[in-house]
Amino acid sequence: MEPWVLQVVPCACTAADAVEAVAIVGAHTPREALGTEEQKAAQARVALFQLQRTGSWKLMGMSDPLAMNVSAQMLGVQIVQAVDFDHDGRAAILVNSASLAPRYLDGVYHLYGWKDAAWQRLWTTTSYYDNTTLPEQPDYATQVGWPEWKDHNGDGAEDIVFHVIRRTYAREAPGFADTAHVEGETYSTVLFEWSGSGFLLTDGN
């Protein structure tokens, strides 16, 4: 296995005065070892590193796996932001992971906070969806969503207002989507409120 590290982001996750960084880490098996034409990518994870007094970096912990075992060229995981939504000086880490397969796209947001010496998943939802290159689907659509941080209930912690745009497409004669012709487009928002341990879907009232 050949390890790799992507997108190192400075942060303070375990304590407000900690000098830390998060990174996407993983590994892949060379094609020569597999006897195939493609390399095999291991599941990516979010790793937290802390600077020690000796000047070395200590691995504090890693998240659960974020992406499917796919080819290394198709593995898509990105740290979107480090956000201190509850203003305690410690950042939570928002990550977007892509589950990629031939001719299909699907993405998921994951929000991690550090608690009890480990990453805790605070929130997850679909970030994007696209099935327009698959044949013979009941309907064809693309969907993209993004979070806005806003204190909705006045408790001092920022909640998540999640914005979603969904487009549907006509069907071509062979059974594929005609992406040049949008049949419909909708915009909506969904509210997730901070409960003290995670973000919960609410009706916004």
C-alpha positions as CSV (number, residue, x, y, z in Angstrom):
1,M,0.0,0.0,0.0
2,E,1.2,3.5,-0.8
3,P,-0.1,6.2,1.6
4,W,-1.0,9.7,0.5
5,V,-2.0,13.0,2.2
6,L,-4.2,15.6,0.6
7,Q,-5.3,19.2,1.4
8,V,-3.8,20.0,4.8
9,V,-5.8,22.7,6.6
10,P,-4.7,24.5,9.8
11,C,-7.2,24.5,12.6
12,A,-7.8,24.1,16.4
13,C,-10.1,21.2,17.1
14,T,-9.3,19.8,20.5
15,A,-8.8,23.1,22.3
16,A,-8.9,26.8,21.4
17,D,-5.2,27.2,21.9
18,A,-4.1,24.0,20.1
19,V,-1.9,24.2,17.1
20,E,-3.4,21.5,14.8
21,A,-4.1,20.6,11.2
22,V,-6.5,18.3,9.4
23,A,-5.9,16.4,6.2
24,I,-7.5,13.9,3.9
25,V,-5.4,10.7,4.2
26,G,-5.6,7.3,2.5
27,A,-3.6,4.8,0.5
28,H,-3.7,2.9,-2.8
29,T,-2.5,-0.4,-4.0
30,P,-0.4,-0.2,-7.2
31,R,-1.8,-1.8,-10.3
32,E,1.2,-4.1,-10.5
33,A,0.2,-5.7,-7.1
34,L,-3.4,-6.1,-8.2
35,G,-2.7,-7.4,-11.7
36,T,-5.2,-4.9,-13.1
37,E,-5.1,-1.8,-15.3
38,E,-6.1,0.6,-12.5
39,Q,-4.8,1.3,-9.0
40,K,-7.2,0.6,-6.1
41,A,-7.8,3.5,-3.7
42,A,-8.4,2.7,-0.1
43,Q,-11.2,4.6,1.7
44,A,-10.2,8.2,2.5
45,R,-10.4,9.5,6.0
46,V,-10.1,12.9,7.9
47,A,-7.0,12.8,10.1
48,L,-6.2,15.3,12.9
49,F,-2.6,16.2,13.7
50,Q,-1.4,18.2,16.7
51,L,2.0,20.0,17.0
52,Q,3.9,18.8,20.0
53,R,6.5,20.7,22.1
54,T,9.2,18.7,20.6
55,G,8.3,20.2,17.2
56,S,6.9,16.9,15.9
57,W,3.3,16.3,14.8
58,K,1.2,13.7,16.6
59,L,-1.7,11.9,14.9
60,M,-4.6,12.4,17.2
61,G,-7.2,10.3,15.4
62,M,-9.0,9.6,12.1
63,S,-12.6,9.7,11.0
64,D,-14.6,6.7,9.8
65,P,-14.2,6.0,6.0
66,L,-15.6,8.7,3.7
67,A,-15.5,7.3,0.1
68,M,-16.0,4.1,-1.7
69,N,-13.2,1.9,-2.9
70,V,-12.8,3.2,-6.4
71,S,-9.9,3.9,-8.7
72,A,-7.5,6.5,-7.3
73,Q,-8.2,8.8,-10.2
74,M,-11.9,8.9,-9.3
75,L,-11.6,9.3,-5.5
76,G,-13.0,12.7,-4.6
77,V,-12.9,14.0,-1.0
78,Q,-12.5,17.6,-0.1
79,I,-12.3,19.6,3.2
80,V,-14.8,22.4,2.6
81,Q,-14.2,24.5,5.7
82,A,-13.2,24.6,9.4
83,V,-16.0,26.3,11.2
84,D,-16.5,27.2,14.9
85,F,-20.3,27.2,14.8
86,D,-20.8,27.3,18.6
87,H,-18.1,29.8,19.3
88,D,-16.1,27.8,21.8
89,G,-12.8,28.3,20.0
90,R,-12.8,24.8,18.6
91,A,-13.4,24.2,14.9
92,A,-15.6,21.5,13.4
93,I,-14.6,20.2,10.0
94,L,-17.0,20.1,7.0
95,V,-16.0,17.6,4.3
96,N,-17.6,16.7,1.0
97,S,-17.1,13.2,-0.2
98,A,-17.9,11.9,-3.6
99,S,-19.1,8.4,-4.3
100,L,-18.1,8.0,-7.9
101,A,-18.9,5.2,-10.2
102,P,-18.9,5.1,-14.0
103,R,-21.4,7.6,-15.4
104,Y,-22.9,8.4,-12.0
105,L,-22.3,11.2,-9.4
106,D,-23.3,11.4,-5.8
107,G,-21.8,13.5,-3.0
108,V,-22.3,13.7,0.7
109,Y,-21.5,16.4,3.3
110,H,-20.0,15.2,6.6
111,L,-19.4,17.5,9.6
112,Y,-17.0,16.3,12.3
113,G,-16.4,17.7,15.7
114,W,-13.7,16.5,18.2
115,K,-15.2,15.1,21.5
116,D,-14.0,12.4,23.9
117,A,-10.7,12.1,22.1
118,A,-12.3,11.1,18.8
119,W,-14.1,12.5,15.8
120,Q,-17.8,12.6,16.2
121,R,-20.1,12.9,13.2
122,L,-22.4,15.9,13.9
123,W,-24.3,16.1,10.6
124,T,-24.5,14.5,7.2
125,T,-26.6,15.1,4.1
126,T,-26.5,14.8,0.3
127,S,-24.4,17.5,-1.3
128,Y,-25.1,16.7,-5.0
129,Y,-26.7,14.2,-7.2
130,D,-26.6,13.6,-11.0
131,N,-28.0,10.6,-12.8
132,T,-28.2,12.1,-16.3
133,T,-25.7,9.8,-17.9
134,L,-27.4,6.6,-16.8
135,P,-29.7,4.8,-19.2
136,E,-33.4,4.2,-18.7
137,Q,-34.0,6.0,-15.4
138,P,-37.5,6.7,-14.1
139,D,-36.6,10.4,-14.2
140,Y,-33.5,12.4,-14.8
141,A,-32.3,15.1,-12.4
142,T,-29.4,17.0,-10.9
143,Q,-29.3,18.4,-7.4
144,V,-26.8,20.6,-5.6
145,G,-26.9,21.8,-2.1
146,W,-24.8,24.1,0.2
147,P,-24.9,25.1,3.8
148,E,-25.4,28.6,5.3
149,W,-24.4,29.1,8.9
150,K,-27.0,31.2,10.8
151,D,-28.2,31.3,14.5
152,H,-31.9,30.6,13.8
153,N,-33.2,30.1,17.4
154,G,-31.1,32.6,19.2
155,D,-29.2,30.1,21.4
156,G,-25.8,31.5,20.4
157,A,-24.8,28.6,18.2
158,E,-25.1,28.8,14.4
159,D,-27.5,26.4,12.8
160,I,-27.4,25.1,9.2
161,V,-29.8,26.5,6.6
162,F,-29.3,24.1,3.7
163,H,-30.1,25.4,0.3
164,V,-31.0,23.0,-2.5
165,I,-31.5,23.5,-6.3
166,R,-32.9,20.6,-8.2
167,R,-33.3,20.4,-12.0
168,T,-35.2,17.7,-14.0
169,Y,-34.5,16.9,-17.6
170,A,-36.3,15.6,-20.7
171,R,-35.6,12.2,-22.0
172,E,-34.0,11.5,-25.4
173,A,-35.3,8.7,-27.6
174,P,-32.6,6.2,-26.8
175,G,-33.5,6.4,-23.1
176,F,-30.9,8.9,-21.9
177,A,-31.3,12.4,-20.4
178,D,-31.5,15.4,-22.7
179,T,-29.5,17.8,-20.6
180,A,-30.0,20.6,-23.1
181,H,-33.7,20.7,-22.2
182,V,-34.5,21.5,-18.5
183,E,-38.1,20.5,-17.7
184,G,-38.2,22.0,-14.3
185,E,-36.2,23.7,-11.6
186,T,-37.0,24.1,-7.9
187,Y,-35.3,25.9,-5.0
188,S,-35.8,25.0,-1.4
189,T,-34.2,25.4,2.0
190,V,-34.0,22.9,4.9
191,L,-33.2,23.9,8.5
192,F,-30.9,21.8,10.8
193,E,-30.7,23.1,14.3
194,W,-27.8,22.5,16.7
195,S,-29.0,20.3,19.6
196,G,-25.8,20.3,21.7
197,S,-24.7,17.0,20.2
198,G,-25.6,17.2,16.6
199,F,-27.7,19.0,13.9
200,L,-31.3,17.9,13.8
201,L,-33.8,18.4,10.9
202,T,-36.6,20.8,12.0
203,D,-39.6,22.5,10.5
204,G,-38.0,25.9,11.0
205,N,-40.7,27.1,13.5
